[in-house]
Amino acid sequence: MAIQKVIISVNDVGTRLLNWLKRHYQGMPFNHLQKWLRTGQIRLDGKRVKGNEVLSLNQELRLPSYMPVVGNVQSSIKKPPKQELLKQIRDAIVYQNDHWIVLNKPQGLATQGGTGIKESVDQIMAALFTPAPKLTHRLDKDTSGVLLLAKTLEDARWLTQMFKEGTVAKTYIAFVVGVPKENAGTVDLPICKLPGKIGERMVVDFNEGLEAITHYRVLETKNNLSLLELKPMTGRMHQLRLHCAELGTPILGDGKYGGKSAHPEGVRFTLHLHAHQIEFMDAKGKSQTFKVELPDHMVITLKKFKFILPSF
């Protein structure tokens, strides 16, 4: 059996090994995966593992090669993505060349497929392109905005390395409830995943948490609502959502971290967080910058509360 080695990138830091393996070996029977763990065929930094380990940056996974998704591929052929969804994603492509694709991901669409996920960016892209583009980072399902995919394995490795080294600059726009005490500042609070099985939730933890830093700037405030520009210096799961809540200004519609206060006057809102801009250096050393417009639901909310629509 062939063996492959994978270096854990910043996008997977804090993930439990078993969850990572389930994503990596989609379609594999669970008892098969358990057997590999039990017999030591899967190793982390050369050591045997049980599956409950939390992944850290630059750890090395030793994995048996396996083609687990043949059955899933067949079923996906029988049930291809709907034409209107294919068109929506095709129209959401901001730019593409022979190396990568810049997508303005719609809110409500998962980035990566998995258990219980019927539609995702990677599945739709596989239907639109041959070979299928490769994800280089992720956005939460309810976060809209710029998403970068690679067309070749070489480009995927390059971009993933850029994310790991922290040389990719990302800018987000968030509509939040409340007004920060300062018009600009930095949230520097380490975070980690809350143990348990009730969804994925991050918490501030000064003992076990990983470094998480976010710069913010207030763009406009009105009626106890604020429009913020957010620049994450690290890429932890739910970092911006948790940091905004810790700032005392939860993102509008983010009940997970803001509770009832994220839904003013009892009105239900969807998440108002948008990945607005990405800057990176391509493999030829040329600086690339891409911006994507705010989604309709955020524009509607801004107009409703009489905010000045920002021109970026």
DOKOLDO-405454 format. One record per residue (C-alpha): residue number from 1; y, x, z. Coordinates in Angstrom, 1 decimal, always signed. Layout:
{NUM {Y X Z}};
...
END
This chain:
{1 {+0.0 +0.0 +0.0}};
{2 {+3.4 +1.4 -1.0}};
{3 {+5.9 +2.1 +1.7}};
{4 {+9.7 +1.6 +1.6}};
{5 {+12.4 +2.7 +3.9}};
{6 {+15.6 +0.7 +4.6}};
{7 {+18.7 +1.9 +6.5}};
{8 {+20.3 -0.8 +8.6}};
{9 {+23.8 -1.5 +7.3}};
{10 {+26.8 -2.9 +9.2}};
{11 {+26.1 -6.4 +7.8}};
{12 {+22.8 -6.5 +9.8}};
{13 {+23.9 -4.9 +13.1}};
{14 {+23.1 -7.2 +16.0}};
{15 {+20.4 -9.1 +14.1}};
{16 {+17.0 -9.4 +15.8}};
{17 {+14.3 -7.5 +13.9}};
{18 {+12.1 -10.6 +13.4}};
{19 {+14.9 -12.6 +11.9}};
{20 {+15.7 -9.7 +9.5}};
{21 {+12.0 -9.5 +8.5}};
{22 {+11.8 -13.2 +7.8}};
{23 {+14.8 -12.9 +5.4}};
{24 {+13.4 -9.8 +3.8}};
{25 {+9.9 -11.1 +3.3}};
{26 {+10.8 -14.7 +2.3}};
{27 {+7.6 -16.6 +1.5}};
{28 {+5.3 -14.4 +3.5}};
{29 {+2.9 -16.3 +5.9}};
{30 {+4.1 -15.7 +9.5}};
{31 {+0.7 -14.6 +10.7}};
{32 {+0.7 -11.9 +8.0}};
{33 {+4.0 -10.6 +9.3}};
{34 {+2.7 -10.7 +12.9}};
{35 {-0.3 -8.7 +11.9}};
{36 {+1.9 -6.0 +10.4}};
{37 {+3.9 -5.8 +13.6}};
{38 {+0.8 -5.8 +15.8}};
{39 {-0.9 -3.0 +13.8}};
{40 {+2.2 -0.8 +13.6}};
{41 {+2.7 -1.0 +9.9}};
{42 {+6.4 -1.9 +10.5}};
{43 {+8.2 +0.8 +12.4}};
{44 {+11.8 +1.3 +13.5}};
{45 {+13.0 +4.9 +13.7}};
{46 {+9.3 +5.9 +13.6}};
{47 {+8.4 +3.7 +16.6}};
{48 {+6.1 +0.6 +16.8}};
{49 {+8.0 -2.6 +17.3}};
{50 {+7.3 -6.2 +18.5}};
{51 {+10.1 -8.0 +16.6}};
{52 {+12.5 -8.8 +19.4}};
{53 {+14.4 -5.5 +19.0}};
{54 {+18.2 -5.8 +18.1}};
{55 {+19.1 -3.7 +15.1}};
{56 {+21.7 -1.0 +15.3}};
{57 {+23.7 +0.8 +12.6}};
{58 {+21.9 +3.5 +10.6}};
{59 {+18.4 +2.8 +12.1}};
{60 {+15.6 +3.4 +9.7}};
{61 {+13.0 +0.7 +9.0}};
{62 {+9.6 +1.7 +7.6}};
{63 {+8.2 -1.3 +5.7}};
{64 {+5.1 -2.1 +3.6}};
{65 {+6.0 -3.3 +0.1}};
{66 {+5.1 -6.9 -0.6}};
{67 {+5.9 -9.5 -3.2}};
{68 {+6.1 -12.6 -1.0}};
{69 {+8.2 -15.1 -3.1}};
{70 {+6.0 -15.8 -6.1}};
{71 {+5.3 -19.3 -4.9}};
{72 {+8.9 -19.9 -4.0}};
{73 {+10.0 -18.6 -7.4}};
{74 {+7.7 -21.1 -9.1}};
{75 {+9.0 -24.0 -7.0}};
{76 {+12.6 -22.9 -7.7}};
{77 {+11.8 -23.1 -11.5}};
{78 {+10.6 -26.6 -11.0}};
{79 {+13.8 -27.5 -9.1}};
{80 {+16.6 -25.4 -10.6}};
{81 {+20.2 -25.8 -9.1}};
{82 {+22.0 -28.8 -10.4}};
{83 {+24.1 -28.3 -13.5}};
{84 {+27.3 -29.3 -11.7}};
{85 {+26.7 -26.7 -9.0}};
{86 {+26.0 -24.0 -11.6}};
{87 {+29.2 -24.9 -13.3}};
{88 {+31.1 -24.8 -10.0}};
{89 {+29.9 -21.3 -9.2}};
{90 {+30.4 -20.1 -12.8}};
{91 {+34.0 -21.4 -12.6}};
{92 {+34.4 -19.7 -9.2}};
{93 {+33.8 -16.2 -10.7}};
{94 {+37.2 -14.4 -10.4}};
{95 {+36.2 -11.3 -12.3}};
{96 {+33.1 -9.5 -13.5}};
{97 {+32.2 -6.3 -15.4}};
{98 {+29.0 -4.4 -16.0}};
{99 {+28.8 -3.3 -12.4}};
{100 {+29.9 -6.2 -10.1}};
{101 {+31.0 -9.8 -9.7}};
{102 {+33.9 -11.1 -7.6}};
{103 {+33.3 -14.7 -6.6}};
{104 {+35.6 -17.2 -4.8}};
{105 {+32.8 -18.7 -2.7}};
{106 {+33.2 -22.4 -2.0}};
{107 {+33.2 -23.6 +1.6}};
{108 {+29.9 -25.2 +2.7}};
{109 {+27.7 -23.0 +0.5}};
{110 {+25.4 -20.5 +2.2}};
{111 {+25.6 -16.9 +1.0}};
{112 {+21.9 -16.2 +1.3}};
{113 {+18.9 -18.4 +1.1}};
{114 {+16.4 -18.9 +3.9}};
{115 {+14.5 -21.4 +5.9}};
{116 {+16.1 -24.8 +5.7}};
{117 {+18.7 -23.7 +3.1}};
{118 {+18.4 -25.7 -0.1}};
{119 {+21.3 -24.0 -2.0}};
{120 {+22.9 -20.6 -1.7}};
{121 {+25.0 -18.1 -3.6}};
{122 {+22.1 -15.7 -4.3}};
{123 {+19.8 -18.5 -5.6}};
{124 {+22.5 -19.8 -7.9}};
{125 {+23.4 -16.4 -9.1}};
{126 {+19.8 -15.7 -9.9}};
{127 {+19.9 -18.8 -12.2}};
{128 {+23.1 -17.7 -13.9}};
{129 {+22.3 -14.0 -14.4}};
{130 {+19.3 -11.8 -15.4}};
{131 {+18.7 -9.6 -13.5}};
{132 {+19.9 -11.5 -10.4}};
{133 {+23.1 -10.0 -8.8}};
{134 {+22.7 -8.4 -5.4}};
{135 {+24.7 -9.4 -2.3}};
{136 {+26.7 -6.6 -0.7}};
{137 {+28.1 -8.5 +2.2}};
{138 {+28.1 -12.1 +3.6}};
{139 {+30.4 -14.9 +4.5}};
{140 {+29.5 -17.7 +6.9}};
{141 {+28.5 -20.9 +5.2}};
{142 {+31.7 -22.7 +6.2}};
{143 {+34.0 -19.7 +5.4}};
{144 {+35.4 -19.8 +1.9}};
{145 {+36.7 -16.9 -0.2}};
{146 {+36.1 -13.6 -1.9}};
{147 {+32.5 -12.4 -2.1}};
{148 {+31.4 -9.2 -3.8}};
{149 {+28.1 -8.9 -5.6}};
{150 {+26.6 -6.0 -7.5}};
{151 {+24.9 -6.2 -10.9}};
{152 {+22.8 -3.1 -10.5}};
{153 {+20.8 -1.5 -7.6}};
{154 {+23.0 +1.6 -7.9}};
{155 {+26.2 -0.4 -7.5}};
{156 {+24.7 -2.4 -4.7}};
{157 {+24.0 +0.9 -2.8}};
{158 {+27.5 +2.2 -3.5}};
{159 {+29.2 -1.0 -2.3}};
{160 {+26.9 -1.4 +0.7}};
{161 {+27.7 +2.2 +1.7}};
{162 {+31.5 +1.4 +1.4}};
{163 {+31.0 -1.5 +3.8}};
{164 {+29.0 +0.6 +6.2}};
{165 {+31.7 +3.3 +6.3}};
{166 {+34.4 +0.7 +6.9}};
{167 {+36.3 +1.7 +3.8}};
{168 {+36.4 -1.9 +2.3}};
{169 {+39.6 -3.6 +3.5}};
{170 {+39.3 -7.4 +3.9}};
{171 {+42.1 -9.9 +4.6}};
{172 {+41.5 -13.4 +5.9}};
{173 {+43.8 -16.4 +6.3}};
{174 {+43.1 -18.7 +9.2}};
{175 {+44.7 -22.0 +10.3}};
{176 {+44.5 -22.1 +14.1}};
{177 {+45.3 -24.4 +17.0}};
{178 {+47.9 -23.0 +19.2}};
{179 {+50.4 -20.1 +19.0}};
{180 {+49.6 -16.5 +19.9}};
{181 {+51.9 -15.0 +22.6}};
{182 {+52.8 -12.2 +20.2}};
{183 {+53.6 -12.5 +16.5}};
{184 {+51.3 -9.6 +15.7}};
{185 {+48.7 -7.6 +17.5}};
{186 {+45.2 -6.4 +17.9}};
{187 {+42.1 -8.0 +19.5}};
{188 {+39.7 -5.3 +20.6}};
{189 {+36.8 -7.0 +22.3}};
{190 {+33.1 -5.9 +22.0}};
{191 {+30.7 -8.7 +21.0}};
{192 {+27.0 -9.3 +20.8}};
{193 {+24.7 -12.2 +20.0}};
{194 {+24.0 -14.6 +22.9}};
{195 {+20.3 -14.6 +23.7}};
{196 {+18.4 -17.9 +23.1}};
{197 {+17.2 -20.1 +20.3}};
{198 {+20.1 -22.6 +20.1}};
{199 {+21.8 -21.4 +16.9}};
{200 {+23.6 -18.1 +16.4}};
{201 {+26.4 -17.6 +18.7}};
{202 {+28.4 -14.4 +19.6}};
{203 {+29.9 -13.7 +23.0}};
{204 {+32.2 -11.0 +24.4}};
{205 {+30.2 -8.5 +26.3}};
{206 {+31.7 -5.2 +27.6}};
{207 {+28.2 -3.8 +28.6}};
{208 {+26.0 -4.7 +25.6}};
{209 {+28.5 -5.6 +23.0}};
{210 {+29.3 -3.7 +19.8}};
{211 {+32.9 -2.6 +19.0}};
{212 {+34.8 -5.4 +17.3}};
{213 {+38.5 -5.0 +16.3}};
{214 {+40.7 -7.4 +14.5}};
{215 {+44.4 -7.1 +13.6}};
{216 {+46.4 -10.3 +13.3}};
{217 {+49.8 -11.4 +12.1}};
{218 {+51.4 -14.8 +12.5}};
{219 {+52.7 -16.1 +9.1}};
{220 {+54.1 -19.5 +10.3}};
{221 {+53.9 -21.8 +13.3}};
{222 {+54.7 -25.5 +13.7}};
{223 {+53.7 -28.3 +16.1}};
{224 {+51.3 -26.0 +18.1}};
{225 {+49.5 -24.9 +15.0}};
{226 {+49.7 -21.5 +13.3}};
{227 {+48.8 -19.8 +10.1}};
{228 {+47.4 -16.3 +10.7}};
{229 {+46.6 -13.3 +8.6}};
{230 {+43.5 -11.5 +9.9}};
{231 {+42.3 -8.0 +9.1}};
{232 {+38.9 -7.1 +10.6}};
{233 {+38.3 -3.4 +11.1}};
{234 {+34.7 -4.1 +11.9}};
{235 {+32.3 -6.6 +10.4}};
{236 {+30.5 -8.3 +13.3}};
{237 {+29.0 -11.8 +12.9}};
{238 {+31.5 -14.5 +13.7}};
{239 {+34.0 -11.8 +14.8}};
{240 {+37.1 -13.6 +13.5}};
{241 {+36.0 -16.9 +14.9}};
{242 {+35.3 -15.5 +18.4}};
{243 {+38.4 -13.3 +18.5}};
{244 {+40.7 -16.2 +17.5}};
{245 {+39.2 -18.2 +20.3}};
{246 {+39.7 -15.4 +22.8}};
{247 {+43.3 -15.1 +21.6}};
{248 {+43.7 -18.7 +22.8}};
{249 {+44.0 -20.0 +19.3}};
{250 {+40.7 -21.3 +18.0}};
{251 {+40.3 -21.8 +14.2}};
{252 {+40.9 -25.4 +13.2}};
{253 {+37.6 -27.1 +12.9}};
{254 {+35.6 -24.4 +14.7}};
{255 {+33.9 -26.4 +17.4}};
{256 {+31.3 -23.7 +18.1}};
{257 {+33.9 -21.4 +19.6}};
{258 {+36.9 -23.7 +20.1}};
{259 {+35.2 -26.8 +21.4}};
{260 {+37.2 -30.0 +21.4}};
{261 {+40.5 -28.0 +21.2}};
{262 {+39.5 -27.0 +17.6}};
{263 {+39.8 -30.7 +16.7}};
{264 {+43.3 -31.8 +17.7}};
{265 {+43.8 -35.4 +18.8}};
{266 {+40.0 -36.0 +18.3}};
{267 {+40.3 -35.7 +14.5}};
{268 {+37.3 -33.9 +13.0}};
{269 {+38.2 -30.9 +10.8}};
{270 {+36.1 -28.6 +8.8}};
{271 {+36.4 -24.8 +9.4}};
{272 {+39.8 -23.4 +8.2}};
{273 {+38.9 -19.8 +7.5}};
{274 {+39.3 -18.1 +4.1}};
{275 {+38.5 -14.6 +2.9}};
{276 {+41.7 -14.1 +0.9}};
{277 {+41.6 -10.5 -0.3}};
{278 {+39.3 -7.5 -0.7}};
{279 {+40.2 -3.9 -1.5}};
{280 {+37.6 -1.2 -2.3}};
{281 {+37.1 +2.0 -4.2}};
{282 {+34.7 +1.8 -7.1}};
{283 {+32.1 +4.5 -8.0}};
{284 {+34.6 +6.1 -10.4}};
{285 {+37.2 +6.5 -7.6}};
{286 {+39.5 +3.8 -8.8}};
{287 {+41.1 +1.4 -6.3}};
{288 {+40.2 -2.3 -6.9}};
{289 {+42.0 -5.3 -5.3}};
{290 {+41.1 -8.9 -5.7}};
{291 {+42.8 -12.0 -4.2}};
{292 {+41.5 -15.6 -4.3}};
{293 {+43.6 -18.8 -3.8}};
{294 {+43.3 -21.0 -0.7}};
{295 {+40.6 -23.7 -0.9}};
{296 {+41.7 -27.3 -1.4}};
{297 {+40.9 -28.4 +2.2}};
{298 {+43.3 -25.8 +3.6}};
{299 {+46.0 -26.6 +1.1}};
{300 {+45.7 -30.3 +2.0}};
{301 {+46.0 -29.5 +5.8}};
{302 {+49.0 -27.3 +5.3}};
{303 {+50.8 -30.0 +3.4}};
{304 {+49.8 -32.6 +6.0}};
{305 {+51.4 -30.6 +8.8}};
{306 {+54.4 -29.7 +6.6}};
{307 {+53.7 -25.9 +6.4}};
{308 {+55.3 -23.9 +3.7}};
{309 {+52.5 -23.0 +1.3}};
{310 {+52.2 -19.2 +1.3}};
{311 {+52.6 -17.3 -1.9}};
{312 {+50.5 -14.2 -1.7}};
END
